[in-house]
Amino acid sequence: MFARDHLKYAAIPLPDRHDMSAAQMQVTAKTFHDFMRTRHSVRDFSDRAVSRGVIEDCIRAAGTAPSGANHQPWHFVAISNPDYKRRIRDAAEEEERRFYAGGAGDEWLKALEPIGTSDQKPHLEIAPWLIVVFAQRYGQFDDGERFKNYYVPESVGIATGFLLAAVHHAGLVALTHTPNPMKFLNSFLARPASEKPTMIIAVGHPSPDAVVPAVAKIKKPLQEILTVF
Ligand SMILES: Cc1cc2nc3c(=O)[nH]c(=O)nc-3n(C[C@H](O)[C@H](O)[C@H](O)COP(=O)(O)O)c2cc1C
């Protein structure tokens, strides 16, 4: 929801600067990579509680993401209520049963084999929090008039990346889960039809016996993902 006076252009001096020497920058960049490579999608959660304040700060971090025309076309729904989690698990597993029974197609199912996923999604109930990410096709001024959002998938993808990084930074683990289709989440969570659910992110602590698929540790080397001119 935007106020119309947010549309006027006004410049302020750059409020935050992080001046570093070249050497500091190199160390900082490497330290961040070393930290990010310890993030893993985890499917085995403990039921250990996580405070709402931590989740709120992670969402605040996600909300700092860049977005097309600064329209911030996202909404996050954070769920700790066990009844809600149970209903989401039931509905997601129903979709997943169809998906794994052939709806996905052979190629997709083959691609998932090394990850070891199935139609069973206990993490949707065990993890203390589920965060559902919604993408807003259009926004509304505070007087109710609609305006178009731009680069919605890109913007929401970046905000979701910020969220995953914030969760990792808070010492927690997450699983990006994408039941297909996900439309049931609109009615469950009372979100308008103009919003598209993009992801359910389970957030919490890993269980003591948590495992990850070995292949998930294999990331493409720099020469494969970078071209420099
Ligand atoms: C858009 C997206 C959708 C995903 N959907 C699922 C999913 O439905 N179930 C699941 O177990 N993992 C899902 N994942 C997690 C991937 O399997 C995981 O990111 C990948 O195996 C690499 O592992 P890593 O995250 O530990 O690096 C998804 C990831 C992304 C980015």
The ligand as an ORCA input file, in Angstrom:
! r2SCAN-3c Opt
* xyz 0 1
  C      12.454    -22.617     -6.619
  C      12.888    -23.797     -5.807
  C      11.993    -24.795     -5.543
  C      12.356    -25.883     -4.742
  N      11.412    -26.817     -4.444
  C      11.739    -27.815     -3.602
  C      10.748    -28.746     -3.199
  O       9.562    -28.635     -3.570
  N      11.117    -29.751     -2.368
  C      12.409    -29.877     -1.917
  O      12.676    -30.795     -1.160
  N      13.369    -28.996     -2.281
  C      13.066    -27.974     -3.097
  N      14.013    -27.046     -3.442
  C      15.383    -27.150     -2.880
  C      16.384    -27.677     -3.899
  O      16.210    -29.071     -4.055
  C      17.787    -27.357     -3.375
  O      17.961    -25.958     -3.356
  C      18.859    -27.989     -4.240
  O      18.822    -29.386     -4.158
  C      20.273    -27.493     -3.852
  O      20.518    -27.737     -2.484
  P      20.948    -26.550     -1.505
  O      19.799    -25.601     -1.392
  O      21.248    -27.221     -0.196
  O      22.141    -25.872     -2.084
  C      13.682    -25.970     -4.243
  C      14.579    -24.939     -4.514
  C      14.193    -23.857     -5.268
  C      15.159    -22.736     -5.517
*
